[in-house]
């Protein structure tokens, strides 16, 4: 379980750029409530969080202009966002409540224009060091996986899953994620 002091420190330092893999319940559509951040109003939310795993994206969404705490990976743009697939994929698994962040802070829609440097990875490791443990790193896609392996191989357990923006159904995405994480 995450300690409240650690939660608050991460919130202060990274709350506008990172988040936690917990979402409000879906109600009438698969994308409903993805951007509902009221779940973080619970003063004991830290008890539901799981620092043993970190989902790692490449960079923040261009459409995401919110300044709210924990908004990243909780988009309110229901036309373009696919965060709901990750919610669906990890619901009722041990990965629910994991920390989730990006390697690079550059907002860009074309991932081919985003690179990851040693400095980016160093900043990332400083960020996740606040968790107080060596978590399993779950790379969202090939580019993130390759960067993590290049710079952190041997230091962390690193696994790769498809990014939730891939063009498959939420059901197929869940099946793929659970298969890729079966031995973690």
C-alpha positions in Angstrom: 0.0 0.0 0.0 1.2 3.5 -0.8 1.8 5.7 2.2 -0.1 9.0 2.3 3.1 11.1 2.6 4.4 9.5 -0.6 1.1 10.1 -2.4 1.1 13.7 -1.4 4.7 14.3 -2.4 4.1 12.7 -5.9 0.9 14.8 -6.2 2.7 18.0 -5.5 5.7 17.2 -7.8 4.1 15.3 -10.6 0.3 15.6 -10.3 0.0 17.7 -13.4 1.9 15.3 -15.6 1.3 11.8 -14.2 -1.6 9.9 -12.7 -2.8 6.6 -11.3 -4.5 3.8 -13.2 -7.8 4.2 -11.5 -10.9 5.6 -13.0 -14.5 6.3 -12.2 -17.0 3.5 -13.1 -18.2 3.4 -16.7 -21.9 3.9 -16.9 -23.7 4.4 -20.3 -20.9 4.3 -22.8 -17.4 2.7 -22.8 -15.8 6.2 -22.6 -18.1 7.6 -19.9 -16.5 9.0 -16.8 -12.9 8.6 -18.0 -12.2 12.2 -17.3 -14.0 12.1 -13.9 -11.3 13.1 -11.4 -13.7 13.1 -8.4 -12.3 9.7 -7.5 -9.2 11.5 -6.3 -11.3 13.6 -3.9 -11.4 10.5 -1.6 -8.9 11.4 1.2 -7.9 7.7 1.4 -7.4 7.1 -2.3 -3.8 6.2 -1.6 -5.1 3.0 0.0 -6.4 1.9 -3.4 -3.2 2.6 -5.3 -0.6 0.1 -6.3 3.0 1.4 -6.6 4.3 -2.1 -7.6 3.6 -1.3 -11.3 4.2 1.7 -13.4 2.5 2.1 -16.8 4.9 4.2 -19.0 3.7 6.2 -22.0 5.8 8.1 -24.5 4.4 11.7 -24.1 1.3 13.6 -23.1 -1.6 14.0 -25.5 -1.7 17.2 -27.5 -5.4 17.5 -26.9 -4.9 17.4 -23.1 -4.7 21.0 -22.0 -6.0 20.5 -18.5 -4.1 21.8 -15.5 -6.0 19.6 -13.0 -4.1 17.3 -10.8 -4.0 13.7 -12.0 -5.7 14.6 -15.4 -3.1 12.8 -17.6 -4.6 9.5 -18.8 -8.0 10.7 -17.7 -9.0 12.6 -20.8 -12.3 14.4 -21.2 -12.0 14.4 -25.0 -14.4 11.5 -25.7 -14.0 11.9 -29.5 -10.2 11.3 -29.5 -9.2 9.6 -26.3 -8.7 5.9 -25.9 -7.8 5.8 -22.2 -11.0 3.9 -21.6 -9.4 0.8 -23.2 -6.7 0.7 -20.5 -9.4 1.1 -17.8 -11.3 -1.8 -19.4 -8.1 -3.9 -19.8 -6.9 -3.7 -16.2 -10.2 -3.5 -14.3 -10.3 -6.1 -11.5 -6.7 -7.0 -12.0 -3.6 -6.5 -9.8 -2.6 -3.7 -12.2 -5.5 -1.5 -11.2 -4.2 1.5 -9.2 -0.7 1.4 -10.8 1.2 4.7 -11.3 1.1 6.0 -14.8 3.4 8.6 -16.4 5.2 9.5 -19.6 8.9 9.4 -20.5 8.9 12.7 -22.4 7.0 15.8 -21.6 6.7 17.1 -25.2 3.1 17.3 -26.4 3.0 15.8 -29.9 0.6 13.6 -31.8 3.2 12.1 -34.1 5.2 9.7 -32.0 7.9 9.6 -34.7 8.7 13.2 -33.8 9.3 12.3 -30.1 12.6 11.0 -29.0 13.7 9.7 -25.6 17.1 10.8 -24.3 19.2 9.6 -21.4 18.1 12.7 -19.5 14.4 11.9 -20.0 15.0 8.4 -18.6 17.0 9.8 -15.7 14.2 12.3 -14.8 11.7 9.3 -15.1 13.8 7.2 -12.7 13.9 10.1 -10.2 10.1 10.4 -10.5 9.4 6.8 -9.8 12.0 6.6 -7.1 9.5 8.5 -5.0 7.4 5.3 -4.9 10.0 3.9 -2.6 10.3 0.5 -4.4 11.5 -0.8 -7.7 8.2 -1.3 -9.6 7.7 -3.4 -12.7 7.7 -1.1 -15.7 4.9 -1.6 -18.2 5.8 0.1 -21.5 2.9 1.3 -23.6 4.2 0.4 -27.0 7.5 -0.4 -28.8 9.2 3.0 -28.7 8.8 3.3 -24.9 9.8 -0.4 -24.4 13.0 0.1 -26.5 14.0 3.2 -24.6 13.4 1.6 -21.2 15.4 -1.5 -22.3 18.2 0.6 -23.7 18.7 2.7 -20.6 17.3 0.5 -17.7 17.8 -3.1 -18.7 19.0 -5.1 -15.7 17.8 -2.4 -13.2 14.0 -3.0 -13.6 11.7 -5.7 -14.8 10.3 -4.2 -18.1 7.4 -5.6 -20.0 5.6 -4.3 -23.1 1.9 -4.0 -23.9 0.2 -2.4 -26.9 -0.6 1.2 -26.5 -4.3 1.8 -25.8 -4.6 4.0 -28.9 -4.2 0.9 -31.2 -7.0 0.2 -33.5 -8.6 -2.8 -31.9 -11.7 -3.2 -29.7 -11.6 -2.8 -26.0 -12.2 -6.5 -25.6 -9.4 -7.5 -27.9 -7.1 -5.0 -26.2 -7.9 -6.5 -22.7 -7.2 -10.0 -24.1 -3.9 -8.8 -25.5 -2.9 -6.9 -22.3 -3.8 -9.8 -20.0 -1.8 -12.2 -22.2 1.2 -9.9 -22.3 1.1 -9.4 -18.5 0.3 -13.0 -17.6 3.8 -13.7 -16.2 4.3 -10.5 -14.3 
